[in-house]
Amino acid sequence: MGRGPPLKRKKKVPSFFKLFLGDFPSELKVPPAFIKNFRRMLPNKVWVKSDDLESALSWRVKLRKNGTGCYLSHGWEKIARDLKLKLGDLLIFKLVAEEALEVVV
C-alpha cells in the first residue's frame, strides 16, 4: 500500500472556551495558561472581534490583572449585550494578534 505525502499540520492558534452560565456578567476570567501566549508584556487593552462576517463587530476591552487572575473587564458588558449572550452559549476565544482576540459563539 502506498502512503501519500505527510499531512501538513496547521499552526495551532492559542484559544480557550467559556460556557456562559450567567456567572460573568461584568467581566470574564481569562485562563492563566492562555495568558502565557502573550509574547511581550500583557497589554492593558485588547481588541475582541466577532467572527460573524455579517455583523463585523469589534470592541476595545480592558485586560485587568490582579491577585486572583486576569480578566476581560471594562467593555465586556457591551460584548455580552451586543452578542445577545444567553445561558448555555459556548464562547471560543482565539488569539489572532498580539492585542486581538476573535470570539466565536
N, C-alpha and C positions, 0 to 999 in steps of 0.2 A: 504494500500500500504506500502510495506517495503522500507526502505531507506537504502542505502548502507553505508559503513563506511565513515566518513568525509574525504573529499579530503585533502591531504597534500599539502600545498602551498610551492612552491619553494621559497627559499630566493631571494628576489628581488636584482638584480645586478644593482648598480648605472650606469646610462647611460645618454647620450644626443645625439641629432642628429643635423646635419647641412645639409642644401641643398646647393650644390655647384653652386653658381651663378657667379663665377669668382671674387668674392669680397674678397677672402682671398688667394691671390697667394703666399705671403711670410710668413704669419702667420695666425693662426686660433684662434679666441677668444673662450675660454672655459667659459661656463655659470657659474656665481657665485654660483648657487645652487649646481652644480656638484663639485666645489672646496671644499665644506663643507664635502665631503665624504672622504677626506684625513684625517686620524686619527691624524697623527703627523704633524710636520711642513711640509709645502709644499715642495716637493723635487725640486731641481734645474733642474734635468733631469728625463725624464720618457722613458720607452720603449713603442713603439707603434708597435703592431704586427697585421699583416693582418690575417683575419680569413680564407683566401684561403689556404687550405691544400696543394694544388699542388705547390704553389709558396713559401710558408713558409717565407715570407718577414718580416723583423723587422728592426726598426730604433731607434736610440737613439736621442731624441729630447729635446731641452731646453724648460723648462717651465718658462716663463718670466712673472713677475708680476710688474705692475706699477699702477699709479693712476686711470687708466681707466679700469683695469681688469687684467685677466690672459690669457696668450697666449701660444700656441704651436708655437715656433719660430724656431731658428736655427735647420734646419733639416726638417722643414715642406715642403719646396720646393721640396726636394728629394722624400718625401712621395707622394706628388701630381703628380710628374713626374712618379715615379715607378708604381703608381696605374692607371696612364693614366686617371686622372680625367677629366671629360668633363662637360660642362654646364648641369645642371639638375640632376647630380648624387646626391643621398642621402647617406650620411655617418652617420653611427651609431657607437658611441664610447662607450665601456663598460669598467668599472674599474675591471680588473681581478686580480690585486695585488696592493699593496701599491704604487708601482712605475711602473705599467704596464697597458696599455690600449690595448684593441683589437678594430680594426676598421673593419666594415662591409660596403662594398659599394654595 
